[in-house]
Amino acid sequence: MHHASIRTANIHQAIAFYETLGFTVCERFTTGYTLACWMEGLGGRIELIQIPQPKPAPDAFGDEHYVGYYHLSFDLTDFTPDLPGWLTNLQECVQEKSDLPPLKILLEPTQQQIGDRIWEVAFIADTDGLPLEFIRLLTKLN
């Protein structure tokens, strides 16, 4: 996959948020009449596009009847030995940036079995309320 595209109400705030996750801007450009950029980090690439006169995004995480885009998922297995600790550090980084709202945690780190693996799983919302999942492999069952 080349990238996942995210529409945002405020591209500068979104860039600051995704930078706290470890992303860096690799290209800035315009698309039509609006600002956009590609950012790389956590093993992938995202595209941010600023939307003039934005409307709030649907609550994909909280509405059990919602159909469509649900979340992006980032595997932190190679980036941190401790998902709860990583999330605490992220909260502190976000708090230090005066231009960012407080971090919204949708699901505290929990363990989940998927197939023959046990994962740590957590969900947060980005600055536009879009759900982001962070997973870390704990073990593979025999």
N, C-alpha and C positions, 0 to 999 in steps of 0.2 A: 504494500500500500504506500502511496506517495505521501499523502497527508490527510488529516481530518480537518474540516473547516468549521469554524465557530463564529457565529455572528455575535457582535457585542455592541452594547450601547455606548461604551467608552473605551476605545482601543488603548489609550494610554494607561488607564487603570487595569485593563485586562493584561497588558504587557507586564506591568509591575507585579500582578498576581502570579502569572505563569513564570516570571523570573524567580519568584520565591520557591517555585517547585523545581527549579533547576533548568528551565528552558532559557535559551538565548535567541535573540533576533538574528536571523541569517539573511533576510531580504526584506526590504521595505518597498512598497509599491502602491499604486492606486489601481482600483478596479472600477471602471465607470467614473463616478464622481466622488468616490469615497476612499478612505485610507485602508490599507491592508498590510499584512506582513506574514512571513513565514517564521516560525520559531522551531528550534530543534532542542530536544532534551528527553531524558528518560527513555532513550531508545526509539524515539519517534519524531514526527514532525506535525505541527498543527499550523493552520492558517487562521489568523484573526482578521475579521472584516468589520469595520465600524458601520453601523446602520443609522442613518439619519432618521429622526423621529421614530425611535424604537418603541415597540410594544413589549410588555412583559412576556417572558417565555412561559409556556405551560409548565405545570408542576409535574414533570416526568417521574420524579421520585415518589412523591406523595399521593398521586392520583393512580390508584390501582387499575383504572379503566383506560388510562392513557395508552395510545398506540403510536409508535414512531421512535425517533431517536430516544434512547434511554440514557446511555452514559458512555464515556470513554473510560478505558481501564488501563492502568499502568502497573506493570510488574516491577516491584521494588526489591525482589529477591537479591539482585546483585548490587543494590544501592544502599541497603541498610540491614543490619542484623536484628532490628527491633522496630516493628511498625508502630506500636504505641509511642515509643520514644521519638520516632521520626515525626509523628503527628504533633506531639508536644512541641518539638523544635519548630515545626512549621507554624504553629499558632503563635509562638514567640516572634518569629520573623515577620509575620503578618501584622502583629501588634506594633512592631517597631516602625512600620511604614505608615505615616500619618495619612497618606492618600488612599489607603485601603480600608474597607469595612472589616469588622471582626470576622474571623474565619467561622463559617457555618458548617458544623459537623452534622451530617445526615445519619451516619451510622458509626458509632464508636468501634474500634478494632474488635473483631470477633473471629472465632475459628469456624471454618466451613469445610466440609468434606465435599469434594467434587471428583467423582471417579475414584481413582486410587490414590488421591493426594489430599493432604490437609493444608488448607491455606489460612492465613490471616487476611481479613478483609475489612476495609473501612471505606466509607463514602464521605465526601465533602462536596460543597457547592462552590462553583467559581463565582466571580463578581457579578455575573448575570443570573445566577441561580441554577446553572446547568450542573447536573450530577457528575462527579468524577470518582471513579473507584480506584483504590490502591490495594494491590494484593502482594502477598509475600509467601512463598512456599515454605511450609514448616517441615513436612515430611512426606515421603512416598510410602504407602502401605505395601506390605508383601502380598 
